[in-house]
């Protein structure tokens, strides 16, 4: 069963006050390269990276990785268009994991657990991680019954409306810790995450 990962890396990092969160380094590796590397190391059949802002620098950060890149020319309009762009670039995939590139604690193991929860006979299934307290997180797997709707997304709401309309079709996968919740959007968030990691 073919599963693709759509890695969203088009946003403008507007809350970083001039910096680029995806080019911040962790152990000598940019966050974008790290996220794409982890996606490639999973059991997924393909990885599509959606670029937009700072395209040249981010494309360079993907050097050496077996990914396909597409560009969302309207990245400033929000995440919805990037999801639509990424899903539209898939060919033959029966499911897609929408993965945010700014979540440093996502692992290949997490991605594999999400894929392993899939029922190949359910094109309407969504698989979404949550923590031990029941809080929903990312990344999220959508089976191909949702692809048509996802390619019509626009604006900054992402797939939220699709999730709300399909709540009865969601299969939860529970993870300990905050890996499915941690994203790094600001210099302060980076500082807190790095301090916790050093401890």
C-alpha positions in Angstrom: 0.0 0.0 0.0 1.6 3.2 -1.2 2.0 6.0 1.4 3.6 9.4 0.7 4.8 12.0 3.1 4.0 15.6 2.2 6.4 17.8 4.2 5.2 21.4 4.5 8.1 23.8 4.3 6.7 26.9 2.5 5.9 29.3 5.3 7.6 32.6 5.9 8.8 32.1 9.5 7.2 35.5 10.3 7.3 34.9 14.1 11.1 34.4 14.0 11.7 38.2 13.7 13.9 37.9 10.6 15.3 34.4 11.1 14.3 31.2 9.4 13.1 28.5 11.8 13.7 25.8 9.1 17.3 26.8 8.7 18.1 26.8 12.5 20.6 24.1 13.3 20.3 21.1 15.5 23.6 19.1 16.0 25.0 20.8 12.9 22.0 20.0 10.7 19.2 22.3 9.7 15.8 21.6 11.0 14.5 21.2 7.4 17.2 18.7 6.5 16.5 16.8 9.7 12.7 16.7 9.1 13.2 15.5 5.5 15.8 13.0 6.5 13.5 11.5 9.1 10.7 11.3 6.6 13.0 9.6 4.1 14.1 7.1 6.8 10.5 6.0 7.5 8.6 3.3 5.7 6.9 5.8 3.4 7.2 5.2 -0.3 8.0 8.8 -1.3 8.5 12.2 0.2 7.3 15.4 -1.3 8.6 18.7 0.1 6.5 21.8 -0.5 8.6 24.9 -0.7 7.7 28.6 -1.0 9.4 31.3 1.1 13.2 31.4 0.9 13.0 28.7 -1.8 16.6 28.7 -2.9 18.1 28.5 0.7 15.6 25.8 1.7 16.1 23.8 -1.5 19.9 23.9 -0.8 19.2 22.5 2.7 17.6 19.4 1.1 20.8 18.5 -0.8 21.5 14.8 -0.8 18.0 13.7 0.2 15.7 11.6 -2.0 12.8 14.0 -2.0 10.6 15.5 -4.7 10.1 19.3 -4.4 7.2 21.4 -5.5 6.7 25.1 -5.0 3.6 26.8 -3.7 3.8 30.1 -5.5 1.0 31.4 -3.2 2.6 30.4 0.0 1.8 33.7 1.6 -1.9 32.8 1.6 -1.4 30.1 4.2 -1.0 26.4 4.8 -4.1 25.3 3.0 -2.6 26.0 -0.4 0.6 24.2 0.5 -1.4 21.1 1.4 -3.3 21.3 -1.9 0.0 21.7 -3.8 1.6 18.7 -2.1 -1.4 16.4 -2.5 -1.7 17.5 -6.1 1.8 16.4 -6.8 1.2 12.8 -5.7 0.9 10.0 -8.1 -0.6 6.7 -7.2 -0.4 7.1 -3.4 -3.2 5.5 -1.4 -2.5 7.6 1.6 -0.5 10.7 2.6 1.0 11.9 5.8 0.8 15.7 6.2 4.0 16.5 8.2 5.0 20.0 9.4 8.7 20.7 8.9 9.0 22.7 12.2 8.4 19.8 14.6 11.9 18.7 15.7 10.8 15.7 17.9 9.0 13.7 15.2 10.8 10.5 14.5 10.8 7.8 11.8 9.4 5.4 14.4 6.4 7.7 15.0 5.7 8.0 11.3 5.9 4.2 11.0 3.4 3.7 13.8 1.0 6.1 12.2 1.3 4.1 8.9 1.0 0.8 10.7 -2.4 1.9 12.0 -3.9 2.1 8.6 -6.7 -0.2 7.4 -6.1 -0.7 3.7 -9.9 -1.3 3.2 -10.9 2.1 4.5 -10.3 5.0 2.0 -12.1 7.3 4.5 -9.7 6.7 7.4 -7.7 9.5 9.1 -4.9 8.6 11.5 -3.9 11.3 14.0 -1.5 11.2 16.9 -2.4 12.4 20.4 -0.5 12.6 23.7 -1.3 10.8 26.9 -3.6 13.6 28.0 -5.7 13.2 24.8 -4.5 16.3 23.0 -4.4 15.9 19.2 -1.2 16.6 17.4 0.7 16.1 14.1 1.5 14.6 11.7 -1.8 13.3 10.3 -2.4 10.6 7.8 -5.2 11.0 5.3 -6.3 8.1 3.1 -7.0 8.9 -0.6 -10.7 9.3 -0.1 -9.8 12.8 1.1 -7.4 13.8 -1.6 -10.0 15.6 -3.7 -11.0 17.7 -0.8 -7.4 18.4 0.2 -6.5 19.7 -3.2 -9.2 22.3 -2.9 -7.8 23.8 0.3 -6.7 27.4 0.6 -6.1 30.0 3.2 -4.5 29.5 6.6 -6.9 26.9 8.1 -5.0 23.9 6.8 -7.0 20.7 7.0 -8.8 21.7 10.2 -12.2 21.8 8.5 -11.7 18.3 7.0 -10.8 16.9 10.4 -13.8 18.5 12.0 -16.2 17.1 9.4 -14.6 13.6 9.6 -14.2 13.2 13.3 -15.9 9.7 13.3 -13.3 8.5 10.8 -10.2 9.3 12.9 -8.1 6.5 14.3 -6.0 7.8 17.2 -2.4 6.7 17.9 -1.2 7.7 21.4 2.4 8.8 22.0 4.0 9.7 25.3 5.7 13.0 25.7 5.1 16.1 23.6 6.7 15.0 20.3 3.4 15.4 18.4 2.8 18.8 19.9 6.1 20.6 19.8 6.7 23.1 17.0 9.3 25.8 17.1 7.9 29.1 15.7 9.7 31.7 17.7 13.2 32.4 19.1 11.8 31.9 22.6 10.4 28.5 21.7 13.8 27.5 20.2 15.5 28.6 23.4 13.2 26.7 25.7 13.5 23.6 23.5 17.2 23.7 23.4 17.5 24.3 27.1 15.3 21.2 27.8 17.3 19.2 25.3 20.6 20.1 27.0 19.3 18.9 30.3 
